Structures are given as structure tokens and as C-alpha cells.
Amino acid sequence: MKIGGRAYKNGVRLVGPNYSVKAYYQDGELKYSIGKKVVKNNKFLSLAKKTPIIRGVFSLFTALISFFKEATGNPRRYWLILLLLVIDIIIEGYLILMPESSNALLKSIPDFNIYFDILILGAIAFLLRGTLLKETFKFHGAEHKAVNYYEDNFAKPLMVQSRLANRCGTNLVVFYMILLNIFIFTGININEFLANLLAIGIAYEVISYAPDSILSVAYLVQCFTTIEPDEKHLKASATALRVLIAKETGESPPSIIV
């Protein structure tokens, strides 16, 4: 079976064909919760999950739906991400629906030194990586190690597995951006909304089947979005993996890994 995952500030979630398991720390204690996927028996969705290009778009939308369900249940924890998403939707809608006025607005913005902008943004990104996002990035690395551990058929210990993964969302974003720029530079002129969906779909196929030599560019970015995990992060990912395998194989969920 294929498994995926997601990282949080306090834990990880691993997702299989039928179940998802979140292992997380609450008041210093490791716990886990189990969720059941409800789209398994829908023939249309099953077909979408198997169709090249379309399955990438489907995967993104299901991930977004899952995130919004979780975020709306605890908006205080996710308020910053929700705010940024709302702002992005407003900006994207303005650019698409009002192209003439948006072009005029963009031309009126002063042209700052691009190298200075990159330097400032880079400094902010590294600052966030070492502070607010540090725990999330460590759980991100632990999540990848668990996936690689499973896909390696448990041949090497969890802790020595790579913290990089080919089907990571970071890789998807990198190739999505590359493909959008290819569309622009090659003069491919299609509807902006369709261009975004097409880029997402192709990017999904690239990260699913491309060799590491092709993925190496995205892996460089992934080195930034993951940090080598500590024991507690590995314990959470190991617990999530063990519980997920038990549920998918019809066994009783095990206890927390000590």
C-alpha cells in the first residue's frame, strides 16, 4: 500500500488507503487518534485517483479539504495559515477577474532591487525555520523517515532513513512553479485557472515517477523544509506508522511506543 503524511507543530499524521493516524503530543504526553477515510467506495473518485494528471489535482483538493476540516475545528491554532490563504485567494481572484486594473496596479509599484528582496525574504525564512517552524520541520523529517522506513520494507532502522521523500508536498510546489514558468516562457497561452490545474497534475506525475536525478532540485528545497528529528519526533512517527499498519491489516491498534 502507499502511505503519505503531514506534519504538525506537535506531531505527525500518516495516511493509508482506508485510515489516517495522527500521533501527537498533548501536555507532554504522546497520544494518537484514528480517522477513517470515507471516499473509498465512490466509483467516480476511485477513477479520478487512477487517472494521470487528474489524480494530482484530486490529491491536492482532498488534502485541502482535509486541512480545512481540521483548521475549522481549531481555527485559533491555524489562524495565520487561514488568513494567508484568504489573502492569496483575494489577490488571485483580483488578478484573474480584473486583469487590466491589476496590471496597472502592478506597474505602479516601485521596482526594488530584486537581490535585496531575495536577501530579506531568505533571512526571514531562515529565522522562521529556526524558531516558529522548527518543531514542525522536525516532525516533517520524522514523517518522511516513517514513510521511507515502510517503503524500504523495514530494511534499515527508522532513525537512519532519509528525511527527504519523493512524494513530499514541497516537491510538488517546486515542480508546479517550474512548470508555470515553462508555460510562460514557451508562450503557452491557456486559461490561467486551467494552466494552474495542468501544472499541478503534471507536477504530481513528475514527483511520483521521476528518478532522483530529476528530483534533486526539489530535494534542495526539501532540505530546508525538513530538519533532522529528535527522539520524540521519531517516537511519534513510529507510533503513527505502527497503528496505521495495524488498522489497514485488520489488527488491534498497538500501544504507544515507549
C-alpha positions in Angstrom: 0.0 0.0 0.0 1.0 3.6 -0.5 1.2 5.9 2.5 1.5 9.6 2.8 1.6 12.0 5.7 1.6 15.5 7.1 3.5 17.3 9.9 2.2 19.5 12.6 3.8 21.5 15.4 3.0 18.8 17.9 3.0 15.6 15.9 2.5 13.8 12.6 -0.3 12.2 10.6 0.2 9.2 8.4 -2.4 8.3 5.8 -3.1 4.9 4.2 -5.8 3.7 1.7 -8.5 3.4 4.4 -7.3 5.1 7.5 -5.3 8.0 8.8 -3.5 8.1 12.2 -2.3 11.2 14.0 0.3 10.8 16.7 0.8 14.0 18.7 2.0 15.4 22.0 -0.5 16.9 24.4 0.7 18.3 27.7 4.0 16.4 27.1 2.2 13.0 26.6 2.2 11.1 23.3 -1.3 10.2 22.1 -2.8 9.1 18.8 -6.2 9.3 17.1 -7.6 7.3 14.2 -9.7 8.5 11.3 -11.4 6.5 8.6 -11.4 7.7 5.0 -15.0 8.0 3.6 -14.3 8.2 -0.2 -13.2 4.6 -0.7 -16.3 3.2 -2.4 -17.1 6.2 -4.6 -16.5 4.9 -8.2 -16.0 8.4 -9.7 -13.4 9.4 -7.1 -11.7 6.0 -7.4 -11.4 6.6 -11.2 -10.1 10.1 -10.6 -7.4 8.7 -8.2 -6.2 6.4 -11.0 -6.2 8.8 -14.0 -2.9 10.5 -14.7 -2.8 14.3 -14.3 -6.3 14.3 -12.8 -5.2 12.3 -9.8 -2.7 15.1 -8.9 -5.4 17.7 -8.9 -7.7 15.3 -6.9 -4.9 14.7 -4.4 -4.4 18.4 -3.9 -8.1 19.1 -3.4 -8.6 16.2 -1.0 -5.6 17.5 1.0 -7.1 21.0 1.1 -10.5 19.7 2.2 -8.8 17.6 4.9 -6.9 20.6 6.1 -9.9 23.0 6.2 -11.9 20.4 8.2 -9.1 20.3 10.7 -8.5 24.0 10.7 -12.2 25.0 11.1 -12.3 22.6 14.1 -9.5 24.6 15.7 -9.3 28.0 14.0 -7.2 29.6 16.8 -4.3 27.2 16.1 -4.4 27.7 12.3 -5.5 31.4 12.1 -2.3 32.6 10.4 -2.4 30.0 7.7 -6.1 30.6 7.1 -5.5 34.4 6.9 -2.7 33.9 4.4 -4.9 31.6 2.3 -7.8 34.1 2.3 -5.4 36.9 1.3 -4.0 34.8 -1.5 -7.5 33.8 -2.8 -8.4 37.5 -2.9 -5.2 38.5 -4.7 -5.5 35.6 -7.2 -9.2 36.4 -7.8 -8.4 40.1 -8.4 -5.6 39.2 -10.9 -7.8 36.8 -12.8 -11.1 38.7 -12.8 -9.7 42.2 -13.3 -6.6 41.9 -15.4 -6.4 45.5 -16.7 -6.7 47.2 -13.3 -4.4 44.6 -11.7 -1.7 45.2 -14.4 -2.0 48.9 -13.8 -1.6 48.4 -10.1 1.5 46.2 -10.5 3.1 48.7 -12.8 2.6 51.5 -10.2 4.6 49.5 -7.6 8.2 50.7 -7.3 10.8 48.4 -8.7 13.0 47.5 -5.8 16.4 45.7 -6.1 15.5 42.1 -6.6 18.7 40.8 -4.9 17.8 42.9 -1.8 14.3 41.4 -1.8 15.7 37.9 -2.0 18.1 38.6 0.8 15.4 39.9 3.1 12.9 37.1 2.3 15.7 34.5 2.8 16.7 35.9 6.2 13.0 35.9 7.3 12.6 32.3 6.1 15.7 31.0 8.0 14.6 32.9 11.1 11.2 31.2 11.0 12.8 27.8 10.3 14.9 28.2 13.5 12.1 29.4 15.7 8.3 29.2 15.0 8.6 26.4 12.4 11.4 24.4 13.9 9.2 21.7 15.6 7.0 21.4 12.5 10.0 20.9 10.3 11.4 18.2 12.7 8.1 16.4 12.6 8.2 16.8 8.8 11.5 15.0 8.8 10.2 12.3 11.1 7.2 11.8 8.9 9.4 11.2 5.9 11.6 8.8 7.7 8.5 6.7 8.7 7.3 6.6 5.0 10.8 5.7 3.8 11.1 3.1 6.6 7.9 1.4 5.4 8.7 1.7 1.7 12.2 0.2 2.4 10.4 -2.8 3.9 11.9 -2.0 7.3 15.4 -3.0 6.0 17.2 -0.1 7.8 16.3 1.4 11.2 13.9 4.3 11.2 16.4 6.8 12.5 18.9 6.2 9.6 16.3 6.6 6.9 16.4 9.8 4.8 14.4 12.8 5.9 13.7 13.5 2.2 10.8 11.9 0.3 9.9 11.9 -3.4 6.1 12.4 -2.8 6.5 15.4 -0.5 4.3 18.4 -1.0 7.5 20.6 -1.2 8.5 18.7 -4.3 5.0 19.3 -5.8 5.2 23.0 -5.2 8.7 23.2 -6.7 7.8 21.5 -10.0 4.4 23.3 -10.1 6.4 26.6 -10.1 8.8 25.3 -12.7 6.0 24.2 -15.0 4.2 27.5 -14.7 7.3 29.3 -15.7 7.8 26.9 -18.7 4.3 27.8 -19.8 5.1 31.5 -19.7 8.5 31.3 -21.4 7.3 28.9 -24.1 4.3 31.1 -24.9 1.7 28.5 -24.0 -1.4 30.7 -23.8 -4.3 29.0 -22.0 -6.8 30.0 -19.3 -4.9 30.8 -16.1 -7.1 28.6 -14.0 -6.6 25.6 -16.3 -2.9 26.3 -16.5 -2.6 26.1 -12.7 -4.5 22.8 -12.7 -2.5 21.3 -15.5 0.8 22.3 -13.8 -0.4 20.7 -10.6 -1.4 17.5 -12.4 1.9 17.2 -14.3 4.0 18.1 -11.2 2.3 15.2 -9.4 3.3 12.8 -12.1 6.8 14.1 -12.1 7.3 13.6 -8.3 5.7 10.2 -8.5 7.8 8.6 -11.2 10.9 10.8 -11.9 14.3 9.5 -10.8 16.2 11.2 -8.0 18.4 13.0 -10.6 15.3 14.9 -11.7 14.0 15.4 -8.2 17.4 16.7 -6.9 16.4 20.4 -7.4 13.3 19.9 -5.3 15.3 17.9 -2.7 17.4 21.0 -2.2 14.3 22.9 -1.2 13.1 20.0 0.9 16.4 20.1 2.9 15.1 23.5 4.1 11.6 22.4 4.9 12.7 19.4 6.9 15.1 19.2 9.9 16.7 16.1 11.3 14.3 14.9 14.0 15.0 14.1 17.7 13.9 11.0 19.6 10.5 12.4 20.5 9.7 13.2 16.8 10.8 9.7 15.7 8.7 8.2 18.5 5.6 10.0 17.2 6.1 8.9 13.6 6.9 5.3 14.7 3.7 5.1 16.7 1.6 6.6 13.8 3.1 4.0 11.4 2.6 1.0 13.7 -1.0 2.0 14.4 -1.8 2.7 10.7 -0.4 -0.7 9.6 -2.4 -2.4 12.3 -5.7 -0.7 11.2 -5.0 -1.4 7.5 -4.3 -5.1 8.1 -7.3 -5.5 10.5 -5.3 -6.0 13.7 -5.9 -4.3 17.0 -4.0 -1.0 17.3 -0.9 -1.3 19.5 0.1 0.7 22.5 2.1 3.9 22.4 5.7 3.1 21.6 7.9 3.7 24.6 
